[in-house]
Amino acid sequence: MEPNSAGSVQYDRWNESNINMNVEASQSTVMRFYYRVCVSSTGIAMKTAGALAALVSIYIIGYVTGYYIHRC
């Protein structure tokens, strides 16, 4: 009886040297743009600035609307 020979799996294919590990070079221009705008630190800063601008604009719209509604 052979120990663990029926259930063993060999991963020899991971030892090959032709695997391309340079992910950044193989990405398309769209994916690099997505990473820069949505994931990187520049993207996080853009999201924060956009959220702040949205909150300020909602505040201004509410202030102006409330002013004109309660003016009379």
mmCIF file as Biopython writes it, N, C-alpha, C and O atoms, coordinates in Angstrom:
data_model
#
loop_
_atom_site.group_PDB
_atom_site.id
_atom_site.type_symbol
_atom_site.label_atom_id
_atom_site.label_alt_id
_atom_site.label_comp_id
_atom_site.label_asym_id
_atom_site.label_entity_id
_atom_site.label_seq_id
_atom_site.pdbx_PDB_ins_code
_atom_site.Cartn_x
_atom_site.Cartn_y
_atom_site.Cartn_z
_atom_site.occupancy
_atom_site.B_iso_or_equiv
_atom_site.auth_seq_id
_atom_site.auth_asym_id
_atom_site.pdbx_PDB_model_num
ATOM 1   N N  . MET A ? 1  ? 0.837   -1.173 0.000   1.0 0.0 1  A 1 
ATOM 2   C CA . MET A ? 1  ? 0.000   0.000  0.000   1.0 0.0 1  A 1 
ATOM 3   C C  . MET A ? 1  ? 0.890   1.246  0.000   1.0 0.0 1  A 1 
ATOM 4   O O  . MET A ? 1  ? 1.821   1.359  0.797   1.0 0.0 1  A 1 
ATOM 5   N N  . GLU A ? 2  ? 0.592   2.162  -0.892  1.0 0.0 2  A 1 
ATOM 6   C CA . GLU A ? 2  ? 1.413   3.362  -1.023  1.0 0.0 2  A 1 
ATOM 7   C C  . GLU A ? 2  ? 0.809   4.500  -0.196  1.0 0.0 2  A 1 
ATOM 8   O O  . GLU A ? 2  ? -0.388  4.764  -0.315  1.0 0.0 2  A 1 
ATOM 9   N N  . PRO A ? 3  ? 1.587   5.170  0.625   1.0 0.0 3  A 1 
ATOM 10  C CA . PRO A ? 3  ? 1.037   6.247  1.455   1.0 0.0 3  A 1 
ATOM 11  C C  . PRO A ? 3  ? 0.833   7.536  0.650   1.0 0.0 3  A 1 
ATOM 12  O O  . PRO A ? 3  ? 1.771   8.060  0.049   1.0 0.0 3  A 1 
ATOM 13  N N  . ASN A ? 4  ? -0.390  8.030  0.651   1.0 0.0 4  A 1 
ATOM 14  C CA . ASN A ? 4  ? -0.768  9.323  0.063   1.0 0.0 4  A 1 
ATOM 15  C C  . ASN A ? 4  ? -0.407  9.469  -1.409  1.0 0.0 4  A 1 
ATOM 16  O O  . ASN A ? 4  ? -0.260  10.597 -1.881  1.0 0.0 4  A 1 
ATOM 17  N N  . SER A ? 5  ? -0.264  8.414  -2.128  1.0 0.0 5  A 1 
ATOM 18  C CA . SER A ? 5  ? 0.084   8.560  -3.542  1.0 0.0 5  A 1 
ATOM 19  C C  . SER A ? 5  ? -1.148  8.820  -4.401  1.0 0.0 5  A 1 
ATOM 20  O O  . SER A ? 5  ? -1.042  9.469  -5.442  1.0 0.0 5  A 1 
ATOM 21  N N  . ALA A ? 6  ? -2.295  8.335  -3.994  1.0 0.0 6  A 1 
ATOM 22  C CA . ALA A ? 6  ? -3.499  8.539  -4.790  1.0 0.0 6  A 1 
ATOM 23  C C  . ALA A ? 6  ? -4.022  9.971  -4.655  1.0 0.0 6  A 1 
ATOM 24  O O  . ALA A ? 6  ? -4.591  10.509 -5.605  1.0 0.0 6  A 1 
ATOM 25  N N  . GLY A ? 7  ? -3.840  10.582 -3.507  1.0 0.0 7  A 1 
ATOM 26  C CA . GLY A ? 7  ? -4.372  11.916 -3.274  1.0 0.0 7  A 1 
ATOM 27  C C  . GLY A ? 7  ? -3.355  13.023 -3.433  1.0 0.0 7  A 1 
ATOM 28  O O  . GLY A ? 7  ? -3.686  14.189 -3.219  1.0 0.0 7  A 1 
ATOM 29  N N  . SER A ? 8  ? -2.139  12.702 -3.797  1.0 0.0 8  A 1 
ATOM 30  C CA . SER A ? 8  ? -1.121  13.741 -3.892  1.0 0.0 8  A 1 
ATOM 31  C C  . SER A ? 8  ? -1.181  14.421 -5.253  1.0 0.0 8  A 1 
ATOM 32  O O  . SER A ? 8  ? -1.463  13.786 -6.269  1.0 0.0 8  A 1 
ATOM 33  N N  . VAL A ? 9  ? -0.916  15.698 -5.254  1.0 0.0 9  A 1 
ATOM 34  C CA . VAL A ? 9  ? -0.916  16.494 -6.475  1.0 0.0 9  A 1 
ATOM 35  C C  . VAL A ? 9  ? 0.415   17.210 -6.562  1.0 0.0 9  A 1 
ATOM 36  O O  . VAL A ? 9  ? 0.884   17.798 -5.588  1.0 0.0 9  A 1 
ATOM 37  N N  . GLN A ? 10 ? 1.016   17.154 -7.734  1.0 0.0 10 A 1 
ATOM 38  C CA . GLN A ? 10 ? 2.295   17.830 -7.911  1.0 0.0 10 A 1 
ATOM 39  C C  . GLN A ? 10 ? 2.079   19.128 -8.678  1.0 0.0 10 A 1 
ATOM 40  O O  . GLN A ? 10 ? 1.340   19.159 -9.661  1.0 0.0 10 A 1 
ATOM 41  N N  . TYR A ? 11 ? 2.717   20.181 -8.231  1.0 0.0 11 A 1 
ATOM 42  C CA . TYR A ? 11 ? 2.595   21.483 -8.862  1.0 0.0 11 A 1 
ATOM 43  C C  . TYR A ? 11 ? 3.904   21.856 -9.548  1.0 0.0 11 A 1 
ATOM 44  O O  . TYR A ? 11 ? 4.494   22.898 -9.259  1.0 0.0 11 A 1 
ATOM 45  N N  . ASP A ? 12 ? 4.344   21.010 -10.443 1.0 0.0 12 A 1 
ATOM 46  C CA . ASP A ? 12 ? 5.594   21.274 -11.147 1.0 0.0 12 A 1 
ATOM 47  C C  . ASP A ? 12 ? 5.466   22.436 -12.115 1.0 0.0 12 A 1 
ATOM 48  O O  . ASP A ? 12 ? 6.468   23.077 -12.434 1.0 0.0 12 A 1 
ATOM 49  N N  . ARG A ? 13 ? 4.283   22.721 -12.584 1.0 0.0 13 A 1 
ATOM 50  C CA . ARG A ? 13 ? 4.139   23.780 -13.568 1.0 0.0 13 A 1 
ATOM 51  C C  . ARG A ? 13 ? 4.427   25.155 -12.983 1.0 0.0 13 A 1 
ATOM 52  O O  . ARG A ? 13 ? 4.718   26.076 -13.747 1.0 0.0 13 A 1 
ATOM 53  N N  . TRP A ? 14 ? 4.362   25.344 -11.656 1.0 0.0 14 A 1 
ATOM 54  C CA . TRP A ? 14 ? 4.663   26.635 -11.047 1.0 0.0 14 A 1 
ATOM 55  C C  . TRP A ? 14 ? 6.162   26.898 -10.996 1.0 0.0 14 A 1 
ATOM 56  O O  . TRP A ? 14 ? 6.593   28.025 -10.753 1.0 0.0 14 A 1 
ATOM 57  N N  . ASN A ? 15 ? 6.936   25.878 -11.220 1.0 0.0 15 A 1 
ATOM 58  C CA . ASN A ? 15 ? 8.385   26.041 -11.169 1.0 0.0 15 A 1 
ATOM 59  C C  . ASN A ? 15 ? 8.963   26.461 -12.516 1.0 0.0 15 A 1 
ATOM 60  O O  . ASN A ? 15 ? 10.175  26.638 -12.634 1.0 0.0 15 A 1 
ATOM 61  N N  . GLU A ? 16 ? 8.137   26.619 -13.512 1.0 0.0 16 A 1 
ATOM 62  C CA . GLU A ? 16 ? 8.637   27.020 -14.824 1.0 0.0 16 A 1 
ATOM 63  C C  . GLU A ? 16 ? 9.074   28.478 -14.788 1.0 0.0 16 A 1 
ATOM 64  O O  . GLU A ? 16 ? 8.535   29.276 -14.021 1.0 0.0 16 A 1 
ATOM 65  N N  . SER A ? 17 ? 10.031  28.814 -15.601 1.0 0.0 17 A 1 
ATOM 66  C CA . SER A ? 17 ? 10.579  30.166 -15.579 1.0 0.0 17 A 1 
ATOM 67  C C  . SER A ? 17 ? 9.899   31.093 -16.573 1.0 0.0 17 A 1 
ATOM 68  O O  . SER A ? 17 ? 10.282  32.260 -16.651 1.0 0.0 17 A 1 
ATOM 69  N N  . ASN A ? 18 ? 8.921   30.642 -17.329 1.0 0.0 18 A 1 
ATOM 70  C CA . ASN A ? 18 ? 8.287   31.492 -18.335 1.0 0.0 18 A 1 
ATOM 71  C C  . ASN A ? 18 ? 7.014   32.177 -17.836 1.0 0.0 18 A 1 
ATOM 72  O O  . ASN A ? 18 ? 6.232   32.672 -18.647 1.0 0.0 18 A 1 
ATOM 73  N N  . ILE A ? 19 ? 6.794   32.217 -16.542 1.0 0.0 19 A 1 
ATOM 74  C CA . ILE A ? 19 ? 5.620   32.890 -15.986 1.0 0.0 19 A 1 
ATOM 75  C C  . ILE A ? 19 ? 5.922   34.375 -15.900 1.0 0.0 19 A 1 
ATOM 76  O O  . ILE A ? 19 ? 6.946   34.777 -15.345 1.0 0.0 19 A 1 
ATOM 77  N N  . ASN A ? 20 ? 5.034   35.186 -16.447 1.0 0.0 20 A 1 
ATOM 78  C CA . ASN A ? 20 ? 5.225   36.631 -16.448 1.0 0.0 20 A 1 
ATOM 79  C C  . ASN A ? 20 ? 4.663   37.214 -15.161 1.0 0.0 20 A 1 
ATOM 80  O O  . ASN A ? 20 ? 3.448   37.238 -14.964 1.0 0.0 20 A 1 
ATOM 81  N N  . MET A ? 21 ? 5.545   37.682 -14.286 1.0 0.0 21 A 1 
ATOM 82  C CA . MET A ? 21 ? 5.120   38.253 -13.011 1.0 0.0 21 A 1 
ATOM 83  C C  . MET A ? 21 ? 5.058   39.771 -13.062 1.0 0.0 21 A 1 
ATOM 84  O O  . MET A ? 21 ? 4.719   40.397 -12.057 1.0 0.0 21 A 1 
ATOM 85  N N  . ASN A ? 22 ? 5.373   40.383 -14.195 1.0 0.0 22 A 1 
ATOM 86  C CA . ASN A ? 22 ? 5.346   41.832 -14.333 1.0 0.0 22 A 1 
ATOM 87  C C  . ASN A ? 22 ? 3.927   42.252 -14.691 1.0 0.0 22 A 1 
ATOM 88  O O  . ASN A ? 22 ? 3.602   42.419 -15.866 1.0 0.0 22 A 1 
ATOM 89  N N  . VAL A ? 23 ? 3.090   42.422 -13.684 1.0 0.0 23 A 1 
ATOM 90  C CA . VAL A ? 23 ? 1.673   42.699 -13.898 1.0 0.0 23 A 1 
ATOM 91  C C  . VAL A ? 23 ? 1.469   44.122 -14.398 1.0 0.0 23 A 1 
ATOM 92  O O  . VAL A ? 23 ? 0.614   44.356 -15.252 1.0 0.0 23 A 1 
ATOM 93  N N  . GLU A ? 24 ? 2.235   45.076 -13.882 1.0 0.0 24 A 1 
ATOM 94  C CA . GLU A ? 24 ? 2.059   46.481 -14.246 1.0 0.0 24 A 1 
ATOM 95  C C  . GLU A ? 24 ? 2.335   46.711 -15.731 1.0 0.0 24 A 1 
ATOM 96  O O  . GLU A ? 24 ? 1.647   47.510 -16.365 1.0 0.0 24 A 1 
ATOM 97  N N  . ALA A ? 25 ? 3.318   46.032 -16.288 1.0 0.0 25 A 1 
ATOM 98  C CA . ALA A ? 25 ? 3.657   46.227 -17.691 1.0 0.0 25 A 1 
ATOM 99  C C  . ALA A ? 25 ? 2.633   45.584 -18.620 1.0 0.0 25 A 1 
ATOM 100 O O  . ALA A ? 25 ? 2.465   46.032 -19.754 1.0 0.0 25 A 1 
ATOM 101 N N  . SER A ? 26 ? 1.945   44.539 -18.155 1.0 0.0 26 A 1 
ATOM 102 C CA . SER A ? 26 ? 1.008   43.839 -19.021 1.0 0.0 26 A 1 
ATOM 103 C C  . SER A ? 26 ? -0.401  44.422 -18.956 1.0 0.0 26 A 1 
ATOM 104 O O  . SER A ? 26 ? -1.282  43.950 -19.674 1.0 0.0 26 A 1 
ATOM 105 N N  . GLN A ? 27 ? -0.639  45.420 -18.131 1.0 0.0 27 A 1 
ATOM 106 C CA . GLN A ? 27 ? -1.969  45.989 -18.013 1.0 0.0 27 A 1 
ATOM 107 C C  . GLN A ? 27 ? -2.231  46.976 -19.136 1.0 0.0 27 A 1 
ATOM 108 O O  . GLN A ? 27 ? -1.307  47.588 -19.671 1.0 0.0 27 A 1 
ATOM 109 N N  . SER A ? 28 ? -3.486  47.121 -19.481 1.0 0.0 28 A 1 
ATOM 110 C CA . SER A ? 28 ? -3.861  48.057 -20.522 1.0 0.0 28 A 1 
ATOM 111 C C  . SER A ? 28 ? -3.863  49.478 -19.978 1.0 0.0 28 A 1 
ATOM 112 O O  . SER A ? 28 ? -3.754  49.696 -18.772 1.0 0.0 28 A 1 
ATOM 113 N N  . THR A ? 29 ? -3.986  50.428 -20.874 1.0 0.0 29 A 1 
ATOM 114 C CA . THR A ? 29 ? -4.007  51.832 -20.484 1.0 0.0 29 A 1 
ATOM 115 C C  . THR A ? 29 ? -5.227  52.141 -19.633 1.0 0.0 29 A 1 
ATOM 116 O O  . THR A ? 29 ? -5.148  52.946 -18.705 1.0 0.0 29 A 1 
ATOM 117 N N  . VAL A ? 30 ? -6.342  51.517 -19.936 1.0 0.0 30 A 1 
ATOM 118 C CA . VAL A ? 30 ? -7.570  51.749 -19.179 1.0 0.0 30 A 1 
ATOM 119 C C  . VAL A ? 30 ? -7.414  51.250 -17.746 1.0 0.0 30 A 1 
ATOM 120 O O  . VAL A ? 30 ? -7.852  51.916 -16.807 1.0 0.0 30 A 1 
ATOM 121 N N  . MET A ? 31 ? -6.799  50.096 -17.571 1.0 0.0 31 A 1 
ATOM 122 C CA . MET A ? 31 ? -6.613  49.562 -16.223 1.0 0.0 31 A 1 
ATOM 123 C C  . MET A ? 31 ? -5.628  50.405 -15.418 1.0 0.0 31 A 1 
ATOM 124 O O  . MET A ? 31 ? -5.815  50.586 -14.215 1.0 0.0 31 A 1 
ATOM 125 N N  . ARG A ? 32 ? -4.575  50.925 -16.068 1.0 0.0 32 A 1 
ATOM 126 C CA . ARG A ? 32 ? -3.650  51.805 -15.361 1.0 0.0 32 A 1 
ATOM 127 C C  . ARG A ? 32 ? -4.347  53.097 -14.944 1.0 0.0 32 A 1 
ATOM 128 O O  . ARG A ? 32 ? -4.121  53.599 -13.843 1.0 0.0 32 A 1 
ATOM 129 N N  . PHE A ? 33 ? -5.194  53.636 -15.825 1.0 0.0 33 A 1 
ATOM 130 C CA . PHE A ? 33 ? -5.962  54.835 -15.497 1.0 0.0 33 A 1 
ATOM 131 C C  . PHE A ? 33 ? -6.922  54.560 -14.353 1.0 0.0 33 A 1 
ATOM 132 O O  . PHE A ? 33 ? -7.051  55.381 -13.444 1.0 0.0 33 A 1 
ATOM 133 N N  . TYR A ? 34 ? -7.602  53.409 -14.384 1.0 0.0 34 A 1 
ATOM 134 C CA . TYR A ? 34 ? -8.519  53.018 -13.304 1.0 0.0 34 A 1 
ATOM 135 C C  . TYR A ? 34 ? -7.768  52.922 -11.982 1.0 0.0 34 A 1 
ATOM 136 O O  . TYR A ? 34 ? -8.240  53.412 -10.956 1.0 0.0 34 A 1 
ATOM 137 N N  . TYR A ? 35 ? -6.590  52.286 -12.009 1.0 0.0 35 A 1 
ATOM 138 C CA . TYR A ? 35 ? -5.824  52.143 -10.782 1.0 0.0 35 A 1 
ATOM 139 C C  . TYR A ? 35 ? -5.419  53.507 -10.241 1.0 0.0 35 A 1 
ATOM 140 O O  . TYR A ? 35 ? -5.510  53.750 -9.037  1.0 0.0 35 A 1 
ATOM 141 N N  . ARG A ? 36 ? -4.974  54.395 -11.119 1.0 0.0 36 A 1 
ATOM 142 C CA . ARG A ? 36 ? -4.522  55.719 -10.669 1.0 0.0 36 A 1 
ATOM 143 C C  . ARG A ? 36 ? -5.670  56.546 -10.107 1.0 0.0 36 A 1 
ATOM 144 O O  . ARG A ? 36 ? -5.494  57.251 -9.113  1.0 0.0 36 A 1 
ATOM 145 N N  . VAL A ? 37 ? -6.856  56.469 -10.736 1.0 0.0 37 A 1 
ATOM 146 C CA . VAL A ? 37 ? -7.981  57.314 -10.338 1.0 0.0 37 A 1 
ATOM 147 C C  . VAL A ? 37 ? -8.771  56.711 -9.175  1.0 0.0 37 A 1 
ATOM 148 O O  . VAL A ? 37 ? -9.295  57.456 -8.347  1.0 0.0 37 A 1 
ATOM 149 N N  . CYS A ? 38 ? -8.869  55.405 -9.093  1.0 0.0 38 A 1 
ATOM 150 C CA . CYS A ? 38 ? -9.768  54.799 -8.115  1.0 0.0 38 A 1 
ATOM 151 C C  . CYS A ? 38 ? -9.079  54.118 -6.939  1.0 0.0 38 A 1 
ATOM 152 O O  . CYS A ? 38 ? -9.680  54.014 -5.869  1.0 0.0 38 A 1 
ATOM 153 N N  . VAL A ? 39 ? -7.859  53.658 -7.093  1.0 0.0 39 A 1 
ATOM 154 C CA . VAL A ? 39 ? -7.269  52.826 -6.059  1.0 0.0 39 A 1 
ATOM 155 C C  . VAL A ? 39 ? -6.072  53.486 -5.383  1.0 0.0 39 A 1 
ATOM 156 O O  . VAL A ? 39 ? -5.907  53.361 -4.170  1.0 0.0 39 A 1 
ATOM 157 N N  . SER A ? 40 ? -5.260  54.166 -6.123  1.0 0.0 40 A 1 
ATOM 158 C CA . SER A ? 40 ? -4.017  54.705 -5.558  1.0 0.0 40 A 1 
ATOM 159 C C  . SER A ? 40 ? -4.295  55.862 -4.603  1.0 0.0 40 A 1 
ATOM 160 O O  . SER A ? 40 ? -5.447  56.248 -4.402  1.0 0.0 40 A 1 
ATOM 161 N N  . SER A ? 41 ? -3.240  56.408 -4.019  1.0 0.0 41 A 1 
ATOM 162 C CA . SER A ? 41 ? -3.417  57.514 -3.073  1.0 0.0 41 A 1 
ATOM 163 C C  . SER A ? 41 ? -3.961  58.753 -3.774  1.0 0.0 41 A 1 
ATOM 164 O O  . SER A ? 41 ? -4.683  59.542 -3.165  1.0 0.0 41 A 1 
ATOM 165 N N  . THR A ? 42 ? -3.621  58.931 -5.050  1.0 0.0 42 A 1 
ATOM 166 C CA . THR A ? 42 ? -4.203  60.039 -5.820  1.0 0.0 42 A 1 
ATOM 167 C C  . THR A ? 42 ? -5.705  59.843 -5.964  1.0 0.0 42 A 1 
ATOM 168 O O  . THR A ? 42 ? -6.468  60.803 -5.857  1.0 0.0 42 A 1 
ATOM 169 N N  . GLY A ? 43 ? -6.130  58.625 -6.203  1.0 0.0 43 A 1 
ATOM 170 C CA . GLY A ? 43 ? -7.551  58.323 -6.318  1.0 0.0 43 A 1 
ATOM 171 C C  . GLY A ? 43 ? -8.297  58.549 -5.030  1.0 0.0 43 A 1 
ATOM 172 O O  . GLY A ? 43 ? -9.423  59.047 -5.039  1.0 0.0 43 A 1 
ATOM 173 N N  . ILE A ? 44 ? -7.683  58.188 -3.917  1.0 0.0 44 A 1 
ATOM 174 C CA . ILE A ? 44 ? -8.336  58.397 -2.620  1.0 0.0 44 A 1 
ATOM 175 C C  . ILE A ? 44 ? -8.473  59.895 -2.345  1.0 0.0 44 A 1 
ATOM 176 O O  . ILE A ? 44 ? -9.495  60.339 -1.823  1.0 0.0 44 A 1 
ATOM 177 N N  . ALA A ? 45 ? -7.451  60.671 -2.694  1.0 0.0 45 A 1 
ATOM 178 C CA . ALA A ? 45 ? -7.535  62.126 -2.519  1.0 0.0 45 A 1 
ATOM 179 C C  . ALA A ? 45 ? -8.616  62.717 -3.419  1.0 0.0 45 A 1 
ATOM 180 O O  . ALA A ? 45 ? -9.327  63.634 -3.006  1.0 0.0 45 A 1 
ATOM 181 N N  . MET A ? 46 ? -8.749  62.204 -4.645  1.0 0.0 46 A 1 
ATOM 182 C CA . MET A ? 46 ? -9.792  62.701 -5.553  1.0 0.0 46 A 1 
ATOM 183 C C  . MET A ? 46 ? -11.178 62.357 -5.021  1.0 0.0 46 A 1 
ATOM 184 O O  . MET A ? 46 ? -12.094 63.175 -5.107  1.0 0.0 46 A 1 
ATOM 185 N N  . LYS A ? 47 ? -11.340 61.162 -4.474  1.0 0.0 47 A 1 
ATOM 186 C CA . LYS A ? 47 ? -12.630 60.782 -3.901  1.0 0.0 47 A 1 
ATOM 187 C C  . LYS A ? 47 ? -12.985 61.672 -2.710  1.0 0.0 47 A 1 
ATOM 188 O O  . LYS A ? 47 ? -14.133 62.089 -2.559  1.0 0.0 47 A 1 
ATOM 189 N N  . THR A ? 48 ? -11.994 61.958 -1.869  1.0 0.0 48 A 1 
ATOM 190 C CA . THR A ? 48 ? -12.227 62.812 -0.708  1.0 0.0 48 A 1 
ATOM 191 C C  . THR A ? 48 ? -12.609 64.222 -1.136  1.0 0.0 48 A 1 
ATOM 192 O O  . THR A ? 48 ? -13.535 64.815 -0.582  1.0 0.0 48 A 1 
ATOM 193 N N  . ALA A ? 49 ? -11.892 64.760 -2.124  1.0 0.0 49 A 1 
ATOM 194 C CA . ALA A ? 49 ? -12.208 66.105 -2.615  1.0 0.0 49 A 1 
ATOM 195 C C  . ALA A ? 49 ? -13.585 66.138 -3.271  1.0 0.0 49 A 1 
ATOM 196 O O  . ALA A ? 49 ? -14.322 67.109 -3.104  1.0 0.0 49 A 1 
ATOM 197 N N  . GLY A ? 50 ? -13.939 65.103 -4.004  1.0 0.0 50 A 1 
ATOM 198 C CA . GLY A ? 50 ? -15.256 65.039 -4.627  1.0 0.0 50 A 1 
ATOM 199 C C  . GLY A ? 50 ? -16.373 64.955 -3.605  1.0 0.0 50 A 1 
ATOM 200 O O  . GLY A ? 50 ? -17.411 65.597 -3.762  1.0 0.0 50 A 1 
ATOM 201 N N  . ALA A ? 51 ? -16.166 64.163 -2.553  1.0 0.0 51 A 1 
ATOM 202 C CA . ALA A ? 51 ? -17.184 64.061 -1.500  1.0 0.0 51 A 1 
ATOM 203 C C  . ALA A ? 51 ? -17.340 65.389 -0.770  1.0 0.0 51 A 1 
ATOM 204 O O  . ALA A ? 51 ? -18.458 65.796 -0.452  1.0 0.0 51 A 1 
ATOM 205 N N  . LEU A ? 52 ? -16.235 66.058 -0.505  1.0 0.0 52 A 1 
ATOM 206 C CA . LEU A ? 52 ? -16.300 67.358 0.161   1.0 0.0 52 A 1 
ATOM 207 C C  . LEU A ? 52 ? -17.006 68.390 -0.709  1.0 0.0 52 A 1 
ATOM 208 O O  . LEU A ? 52 ? -17.813 69.174 -0.209  1.0 0.0 52 A 1 
ATOM 209 N N  . ALA A ? 53 ? -16.708 68.396 -2.011  1.0 0.0 53 A 1 
ATOM 210 C CA . ALA A ? 53 ? -17.369 69.325 -2.928  1.0 0.0 53 A 1 
ATOM 211 C C  . ALA A ? 53 ? -18.867 69.036 -3.010  1.0 0.0 53 A 1 
ATOM 212 O O  . ALA A ? 53 ? -19.673 69.964 -3.077  1.0 0.0 53 A 1 
ATOM 213 N N  . ALA A ? 54 ? -19.246 67.754 -3.007  1.0 0.0 54 A 1 
ATOM 214 C CA . ALA A ? 54 ? -20.665 67.402 -3.046  1.0 0.0 54 A 1 
ATOM 215 C C  . ALA A ? 54 ? -21.377 67.869 -1.772  1.0 0.0 54 A 1 
ATOM 216 O O  . ALA A ? 54 ? -22.492 68.387 -1.843  1.0 0.0 54 A 1 
ATOM 217 N N  . LEU A ? 55 ? -20.751 67.694 -0.624  1.0 0.0 55 A 1 
ATOM 218 C CA . LEU A ? 55 ? -21.375 68.132 0.624   1.0 0.0 55 A 1 
ATOM 219 C C  . LEU A ? 55 ? -21.515 69.650 0.681   1.0 0.0 55 A 1 
ATOM 220 O O  . LEU A ? 55 ? -22.542 70.155 1.133   1.0 0.0 55 A 1 
ATOM 221 N N  . VAL A ? 56 ? -20.511 70.377 0.235   1.0 0.0 56 A 1 
ATOM 222 C CA . VAL A ? 56 ? -20.583 71.840 0.241   1.0 0.0 56 A 1 
ATOM 223 C C  . VAL A ? 56 ? -21.661 72.320 -0.719  1.0 0.0 56 A 1 
ATOM 224 O O  . VAL A ? 56 ? -22.407 73.246 -0.400  1.0 0.0 56 A 1 
ATOM 225 N N  . SER A ? 57 ? -21.751 71.695 -1.903  1.0 0.0 57 A 1 
ATOM 226 C CA . SER A ? 57 ? -22.779 72.125 -2.861  1.0 0.0 57 A 1 
ATOM 227 C C  . SER A ? 57 ? -24.184 71.823 -2.342  1.0 0.0 57 A 1 
ATOM 228 O O  . SER A ? 57 ? -25.098 72.620 -2.552  1.0 0.0 57 A 1 
ATOM 229 N N  . ILE A ? 58 ? -24.371 70.695 -1.677  1.0 0.0 58 A 1 
ATOM 230 C CA . ILE A ? 58 ? -25.689 70.391 -1.095  1.0 0.0 58 A 1 
ATOM 231 C C  . ILE A ? 58 ? -26.020 71.389 0.012   1.0 0.0 58 A 1 
ATOM 232 O O  . ILE A ? 58 ? -27.166 71.820 0.136   1.0 0.0 58 A 1 
ATOM 233 N N  . TYR A ? 59 ? -25.021 71.757 0.818   1.0 0.0 59 A 1 
ATOM 234 C CA . TYR A ? 59 ? -25.239 72.747 1.867   1.0 0.0 59 A 1 
ATOM 235 C C  . TYR A ? 59 ? -25.649 74.089 1.274   1.0 0.0 59 A 1 
ATOM 236 O O  . TYR A ? 59 ? -26.570 74.734 1.774   1.0 0.0 59 A 1 
ATOM 237 N N  . ILE A ? 60 ? -24.964 74.513 0.204   1.0 0.0 60 A 1 
ATOM 238 C CA . ILE A ? 60 ? -25.281 75.804 -0.423  1.0 0.0 60 A 1 
ATOM 239 C C  . ILE A ? 60 ? -26.670 75.773 -1.043  1.0 0.0 60 A 1 
ATOM 240 O O  . ILE A ? 60 ? -27.431 76.731 -0.910  1.0 0.0 60 A 1 
ATOM 241 N N  . ILE A ? 61 ? -27.005 74.674 -1.721  1.0 0.0 61 A 1 
ATOM 242 C CA . ILE A ? 61 ? -28.343 74.564 -2.317  1.0 0.0 61 A 1 
ATOM 243 C C  . ILE A ? 61 ? -29.412 74.603 -1.232  1.0 0.0 61 A 1 
ATOM 244 O O  . ILE A ? 61 ? -30.435 75.266 -1.399  1.0 0.0 61 A 1 
ATOM 245 N N  . GLY A ? 62 ? -29.190 73.904 -0.129  1.0 0.0 62 A 1 
ATOM 246 C CA . GLY A ? 62 ? -30.152 73.921 0.967   1.0 0.0 62 A 1 
ATOM 247 C C  . GLY A ? 62 ? -30.276 75.287 1.608   1.0 0.0 62 A 1 
ATOM 248 O O  . GLY A ? 62 ? -31.375 75.703 1.973   1.0 0.0 62 A 1 
ATOM 249 N N  . TYR A ? 63 ? -29.162 75.991 1.751   1.0 0.0 63 A 1 
ATOM 250 C CA . TYR A ? 63 ? -29.193 77.327 2.347   1.0 0.0 63 A 1 
ATOM 251 C C  . TYR A ? 63 ? -29.972 78.294 1.466   1.0 0.0 63 A 1 
ATOM 252 O O  . TYR A ? 63 ? -30.815 79.043 1.959   1.0 0.0 63 A 1 
ATOM 253 N N  . VAL A ? 64 ? -29.696 78.281 0.164   1.0 0.0 64 A 1 
ATOM 254 C CA . VAL A ? 64 ? -30.385 79.189 -0.763  1.0 0.0 64 A 1 
ATOM 255 C C  . VAL A ? 64 ? -31.862 78.847 -0.838  1.0 0.0 64 A 1 
ATOM 256 O O  . VAL A ? 64 ? -32.704 79.744 -0.841  1.0 0.0 64 A 1 
ATOM 257 N N  . THR A ? 65 ? -32.187 77.568 -0.900  1.0 0.0 65 A 1 
ATOM 258 C CA . THR A ? 65 ? -33.594 77.151 -0.946  1.0 0.0 65 A 1 
ATOM 259 C C  . THR A ? 65 ? -34.328 77.566 0.326   1.0 0.0 65 A 1 
ATOM 260 O O  . THR A ? 65 ? -35.442 78.086 0.263   1.0 0.0 65 A 1 
ATOM 261 N N  . GLY A ? 66 ? -33.705 77.335 1.474   1.0 0.0 66 A 1 
ATOM 262 C CA . GLY A ? 66 ? -34.327 77.729 2.731   1.0 0.0 66 A 1 
ATOM 263 C C  . GLY A ? 66 ? -34.487 79.228 2.846   1.0 0.0 66 A 1 
ATOM 264 O O  . GLY A ? 66 ? -35.471 79.703 3.413   1.0 0.0 66 A 1 
ATOM 265 N N  . TYR A ? 67 ? -33.547 79.975 2.324   1.0 0.0 67 A 1 
ATOM 266 C CA . TYR A ? 67 ? -33.646 81.433 2.363   1.0 0.0 67 A 1 
ATOM 267 C C  . TYR A ? 67 ? -34.853 81.913 1.567   1.0 0.0 67 A 1 
ATOM 268 O O  . TYR A ? 67 ? -35.625 82.744 2.046   1.0 0.0 67 A 1 
ATOM 269 N N  . TYR A ? 68 ? -35.022 81.386 0.337   1.0 0.0 68 A 1 
ATOM 270 C CA . TYR A ? 68 ? -36.126 81.833 -0.495  1.0 0.0 68 A 1 
ATOM 271 C C  . TYR A ? 68 ? -37.479 81.308 -0.017  1.0 0.0 68 A 1 
ATOM 272 O O  . TYR A ? 68 ? -38.498 81.967 -0.225  1.0 0.0 68 A 1 
ATOM 273 N N  . ILE A ? 69 ? -37.509 80.150 0.612   1.0 0.0 69 A 1 
ATOM 274 C CA . ILE A ? 69 ? -38.778 79.613 1.107   1.0 0.0 69 A 1 
ATOM 275 C C  . ILE A ? 69 ? -39.249 80.390 2.330   1.0 0.0 69 A 1 
ATOM 276 O O  . ILE A ? 69 ? -40.437 80.692 2.444   1.0 0.0 69 A 1 
ATOM 277 N N  . HIS A ? 70 ? -38.351 80.715 3.234   1.0 0.0 70 A 1 
ATOM 278 C CA . HIS A ? 70 ? -38.738 81.358 4.494   1.0 0.0 70 A 1 
ATOM 279 C C  . HIS A ? 70 ? -38.643 82.888 4.421   1.0 0.0 70 A 1 
ATOM 280 O O  . HIS A ? 70 ? -38.806 83.562 5.438   1.0 0.0 70 A 1 
ATOM 281 N N  . ARG A ? 71 ? -38.390 83.425 3.269   1.0 0.0 71 A 1 
ATOM 282 C CA . ARG A ? 71 ? -38.277 84.881 3.124   1.0 0.0 71 A 1 
ATOM 283 C C  . ARG A ? 71 ? -39.622 85.567 3.274   1.0 0.0 71 A 1 
ATOM 284 O O  . ARG A ? 71 ? -39.698 86.657 3.841   1.0 0.0 71 A 1 
ATOM 285 N N  . CYS A ? 72 ? -40.657 84.966 2.790   1.0 0.0 72 A 1 
ATOM 286 C CA . CYS A ? 72 ? -41.964 85.593 2.858   1.0 0.0 72 A 1 
ATOM 287 C C  . CYS A ? 72 ? -42.539 85.446 4.221   1.0 0.0 72 A 1 
ATOM 288 O O  . CYS A ? 72 ? -43.648 85.915 4.477   1.0 0.0 72 A 1 
#
